Amino acid sequence: MFTRTGWTIGAGVAIAAALCATEARAQFYFGPEGGWTGLEGTRGSINGINPLTNQPFTLPLNQSFDSGFNVGARAGYEWDNWRFEGEYSYRQNASNATALGSRLNGTVSSNSFMANAIYDFNIGWPLTPHIGMGVGAVDLSGSLNGPNIGFRSRTSDTVFGYQAIAGIRYKFTPNLALDVDYRYRGTSGVNYTTNTFTAANGVTFPGRTFSASANTNNVVASLTWLFAPAPPPPPMPVAMPAAPPPAAPKVFVVFFDWDKATITREGMAIVQQAAAAYKSGAPVQIQVTGYTDRSGSPGYNQRLSEQRANNVAKALAAQGVPQNQMMVSGRGENENRVPTADGVREPQNRRVEIVSS
């Protein structure tokens, strides 16, 4: 005998396993279901001891059931051709039975909790056939009443349940489908308990327990909504390393005596530093620009600035700086380092600037 608590927990675990057994690429679905249910009849007996004769007796009990209904819902995941789902279903049938020559009536109802696995045969037809099976727990309640003989029978039991599934599916849209299934649900044995009752001859029989089944044939229709999985988040942009800031240009200044283009000893030391800086790194363009102060005429100063620049360029070439890596020019008395009036002899303005760029 299966306990109610044990099977309820077991059904919950089975349903959770079915719902979690798929990967993120599956589609979640949900839908209500309902249809016809037929509960199989039972031919059994109640065994006991006749209180008058003290002899064993067997009381035949033939039970049949009217057509009933079932309603429920299911939810799960669709993964390629497979569906894994948890299903809840409520079924109810009216019962008719005979015992001791009297007619008995009552109802049998059940709450089913099943974990199902279904396989769809995608063969290119508008109607897609499928088969499947399920296991779980069935919570049963039933009664039989015979007022004429004072007969009452009751059951409230949670038993093991299983089912076989076969059906077809039609998809109206990629997200809405109609399923029509035949489902056979079977159970383990169900125990009914009777009260004390009186036979037609006036003999009173004590209460007994007898077994029955709760196997049903079902035709079920269900609408199913399929929900597309959320798209994966876009990949995080890869942060590109920031470009290093451009190197600050290096400036070397060679100063000249008044009205001279000859490089002094101090100036030659600056030229050597500039050449060494060039040779220590990647080749760069070097600008060699000559200047004068504002004494003398602008034309004379322009020629003097060009002469100074050319002399520095020759000195750099002698130190190993290629001529094709130098841009040589003269700016005359323009762009003074120290602004002065016209005609002023300012030493800071008599110069050649060597700039790497």
C-alpha positions in Angstrom: 0.0 0.0 0.0 1.3 3.4 -0.9 0.9 6.3 1.6 -0.7 9.6 0.6 2.3 11.6 1.8 4.9 9.4 0.1 3.2 9.5 -3.3 2.5 13.2 -3.1 6.2 13.9 -2.5 7.2 11.4 -5.2 4.9 12.9 -7.8 6.3 16.4 -7.0 9.9 15.1 -7.4 9.0 13.4 -10.7 7.3 16.5 -12.1 10.2 18.7 -11.1 12.6 16.4 -12.7 10.7 16.4 -16.0 10.4 20.1 -16.1 14.1 20.6 -15.3 15.6 17.9 -17.5 16.0 20.1 -20.6 18.4 22.7 -21.8 17.8 26.4 -22.2 17.1 26.0 -25.9 13.7 24.3 -25.2 10.4 26.0 -25.5 8.2 26.3 -22.5 4.5 25.4 -23.0 1.3 25.5 -21.0 -2.3 24.5 -21.7 -5.6 23.4 -20.3 -7.1 20.0 -21.1 -10.5 18.2 -20.9 -12.5 15.4 -22.3 -14.3 12.1 -21.8 -13.3 9.4 -19.3 -14.5 5.8 -19.0 -13.7 4.0 -15.7 -13.4 0.2 -16.2 -15.9 -1.9 -14.4 -15.0 -4.2 -11.5 -16.0 -7.7 -10.8 -15.1 -8.7 -7.3 -16.3 -10.1 -4.1 -16.5 -9.5 -0.3 -15.2 -12.5 1.7 -16.1 -13.2 5.3 -17.6 -15.5 7.9 -21.4 -16.0 8.1 -22.3 -15.0 11.6 -25.2 -17.5 11.7 -23.5 -20.6 10.3 -19.9 -19.6 11.2 -19.0 -20.7 7.6 -17.0 -18.7 5.1 -19.1 -16.8 2.6 -18.4 -14.9 -0.6 -20.5 -11.9 -1.6 -20.3 -11.1 -5.3 -20.0 -7.4 -6.0 -20.2 -6.3 -9.7 -19.6 -2.6 -10.2 -19.9 -0.6 -13.5 -19.4 3.1 -14.2 -21.1 5.7 -16.3 -19.2 7.8 -18.7 -17.5 10.7 -16.9 -15.4 13.8 -17.5 -11.9 14.9 -16.9 -10.4 18.4 -16.8 -6.8 19.5 -16.0 -3.8 21.3 -17.2 -0.2 20.5 -18.2 3.0 22.5 -18.5 6.5 21.5 -19.7 9.3 21.9 -22.2 9.4 21.0 -25.9 12.9 20.0 -26.9 13.4 19.1 -30.5 11.0 16.1 -31.0 10.6 15.5 -27.2 8.2 16.9 -24.7 8.6 16.7 -21.0 5.7 17.8 -18.9 3.9 17.7 -15.6 0.2 17.0 -15.8 -2.7 17.5 -13.3 -6.1 15.9 -14.1 -9.4 15.6 -12.2 -11.7 12.7 -13.3 -15.2 11.7 -12.1 -17.5 8.9 -12.9 -20.8 7.8 -11.4 -20.9 4.1 -10.4 -23.6 1.4 -10.4 -23.2 -1.9 -8.6 -25.2 -4.9 -7.3 -24.8 -6.8 -4.1 -27.2 -9.0 -2.1 -29.7 -8.5 -4.9 -29.8 -4.7 -4.3 -28.7 -1.9 -6.5 -25.9 0.3 -5.2 -24.9 3.7 -6.5 -22.1 6.2 -5.9 -19.2 8.1 -7.5 -15.5 7.7 -7.9 -13.3 10.7 -8.4 -9.5 11.1 -8.6 -6.8 13.8 -8.7 -3.8 12.6 -10.9 -0.3 14.1 -10.8 1.8 12.7 -13.6 5.2 13.3 -15.2 5.0 12.5 -18.9 7.5 12.1 -21.7 6.1 12.4 -25.3 7.8 12.0 -28.6 6.5 13.8 -31.7 7.0 12.2 -35.2 7.7 15.2 -37.4 7.1 13.6 -40.8 6.0 16.7 -42.7 2.2 16.2 -42.3 -0.1 18.9 -41.0 -1.2 16.5 -38.3 1.8 15.3 -36.2 1.4 11.9 -34.4 2.9 11.3 -31.1 3.3 8.6 -28.4 4.3 8.8 -24.8 4.1 7.5 -21.3 3.8 8.8 -17.8 4.1 7.9 -14.1 3.0 9.5 -10.9 0.4 9.5 -8.1 -3.4 9.2 -8.1 -5.4 10.4 -5.2 -8.8 8.5 -5.2 -12.1 9.1 -3.5 -15.1 6.8 -3.9 -18.3 5.7 -2.4 -21.1 3.1 -2.8 -24.4 3.3 -1.1 -27.2 0.8 -0.8 -30.0 2.3 1.3 -32.2 -0.8 1.3 -29.6 -2.9 3.0 -27.7 -0.2 4.9 -24.7 -0.8 2.7 -22.0 1.9 2.6 -18.5 1.6 1.1 -15.9 4.3 1.1 -12.3 4.7 -0.1 -9.8 7.5 0.1 -6.4 6.3 -1.0 -3.3 7.6 -2.8 -1.9 4.9 -5.2 0.7 4.6 -7.9 -0.5 5.6 -11.4 0.8 5.1 -14.9 -0.4 6.0 -18.3 0.1 5.3 -22.0 -0.4 8.1 -24.5 -1.1 8.2 -28.2 -2.5 11.2 -30.2 -2.1 13.8 -32.9 -1.1 17.5 -32.8 -2.1 20.3 -35.1 -0.3 23.7 -34.9 -2.4 26.7 -35.8 0.6 28.9 -35.4 4.2 28.3 -34.2 2.9 29.2 -30.7 -0.5 27.6 -30.6 -1.3 23.9 -30.9 -4.3 21.6 -30.5 -3.6 18.0 -29.1 -6.2 15.2 -29.2 -5.0 12.2 -27.3 -6.1 8.8 -26.2 -4.7 8.1 -22.7 -5.0 4.9 -20.7 -4.4 5.5 -17.0 -3.8 2.5 -14.8 -3.4 2.3 -11.0 -2.3 -0.1 -8.4 -5.0 -1.8 -6.3 -7.5 0.4 -4.4 -9.0 -0.7 -1.1 -12.7 -0.1 -0.3 -13.9 -0.5 3.2 -17.6 -1.4 3.9 -19.7 -0.8 6.9 -21.8 -3.4 8.7 -24.8 -4.3 6.4 -27.9 -6.6 6.5 -28.8 -9.1 3.9 -32.3 -9.7 2.5 -32.7 -12.7 5.0 -32.0 -10.4 7.9 -28.5 -11.6 8.5 -26.2 -8.8 9.5 -22.6 -9.0 8.1 -19.7 -7.2 9.7 -17.7 -4.6 7.7 -15.1 -5.8 5.3 -12.4 -4.5 3.0 -12.2 -5.4 -0.7 -10.0 -4.4 -3.6 -10.9 -2.7 -6.8 -9.1 -0.9 -9.6 -9.3 2.6 -11.0 -8.1 2.1 -14.6 -9.6 4.6 -17.1 -9.8 5.1 -20.8 -9.6 8.8 -21.7 -10.1 11.0 -24.8 -8.5 14.3 -24.1 -8.3 17.5 -26.1 -5.9 20.3 -25.0 -4.8 23.7 -26.3 -1.1 24.4 -25.9 0.6 27.8 -25.9 4.3 27.6 -26.6 6.6 30.4 -25.4 9.8 31.1 -27.3 12.8 31.2 -25.0 14.2 34.6 -24.3 17.1 35.4 -26.6 20.5 35.2 -25.0 22.0 38.5 -23.9 24.3 40.1 -26.4 27.9 39.4 -25.8 29.6 42.0 -23.7 31.8 44.3 -25.8 35.4 43.6 -25.4 37.2 46.6 -24.2 40.0 47.5 -26.5 43.1 48.7 -24.8 43.4 52.5 -25.1 45.8 53.7 -27.6 48.9 55.0 -25.9 49.1 58.8 -26.0 51.4 60.1 -28.7 54.8 60.8 -27.5 55.5 64.5 -26.8 57.8 65.9 -29.5 61.4 66.4 -28.4 62.9 69.8 -29.0 66.6 70.6 -29.1 67.7 74.2 -29.5 71.0 75.3 -30.9 71.9 79.0 -30.2 74.2 81.1 -32.5 76.3 84.2 -32.0 75.1 87.5 -33.5 75.2 87.5 -37.3 76.8 84.1 -37.4 75.8 80.7 -38.8 78.7 78.7 -37.3 77.8 76.1 -34.7 79.5 76.8 -31.4 81.0 74.1 -29.1 77.9 74.2 -26.9 75.7 74.0 -30.0 77.5 70.9 -31.3 76.8 69.2 -28.0 73.1 69.9 -28.5 73.3 68.5 -32.1 74.9 65.3 -30.7 72.1 64.9 -28.2 69.5 65.2 -30.9 71.3 62.6 -33.1 71.5 60.2 -30.1 67.8 60.6 -29.4 66.9 59.9 -33.0 69.1 56.7 -33.1 67.7 55.4 -29.8 64.1 54.9 -31.0 62.1 54.4 -34.2 63.0 56.7 -37.1 60.9 59.9 -37.0 60.7 63.0 -39.1 63.0 65.7 -37.8 62.2 69.4 -38.5 65.3 71.6 -38.6 64.2 75.2 -38.5 66.4 78.3 -38.4 65.6 81.7 -36.8 67.2 85.1 -36.3 66.7 88.1 -34.1 65.2 91.3 -35.4 68.4 93.2 -36.1 69.1 93.5 -39.8 66.7 93.5 -42.8 64.0 90.8 -43.2 65.6 89.5 -46.4 69.1 89.2 -44.9 67.6 87.5 -41.8 65.7 85.0 -43.9 68.9 84.0 -45.7 70.8 83.8 -42.4 68.1 81.5 -40.8 68.3 79.1 -43.8 72.1 79.0 -43.6 71.9 78.2 -39.9 69.4 75.4 -40.5 71.4 73.9 -43.3 74.6 73.9 -41.1 72.7 72.0 -38.3 71.3 69.5 -40.8 74.8 68.8 -42.1 76.0 68.3 -38.5 73.1 65.9 -37.8 73.9 63.9 -41.0 77.5 63.7 -39.9 76.2 62.1 -36.6 74.2 59.4 -38.6 70.8 61.0 -39.1 69.7 60.4 -42.8 69.1 63.5 -44.9 65.8 62.1 -46.1 64.5 62.1 -42.5 65.0 65.9 -42.1 62.8 68.8 -43.2 65.1 71.9 -43.3 63.7 75.4 -43.5 64.3 79.0 -42.3 61.8 81.4 -40.7 64.0 84.5 -40.6 63.0 86.9 -37.8 59.5 85.4 -37.4 58.3 83.5 -34.4 60.6 85.0 -31.9 61.1 83.1 -28.6 61.3 86.5 -26.9 59.2 89.2 -28.5 61.2 92.3 -29.1 61.0 95.5 -31.1 62.6 95.8 -34.5 66.4 96.0 -34.5 66.9 94.4 -31.0 69.7 91.8 -30.8 68.1 89.1 -28.6 70.3 85.9 -28.1 67.2 83.7 -27.5 66.0 84.4 -31.0 69.2 83.5 -32.8 68.6 79.7 -32.9 67.9 76.5 -34.8 65.1 74.2 -33.4 65.4 70.5 -33.9 61.9 68.9 -33.4 61.1 65.2 -33.8 57.5 64.5 -35.0 
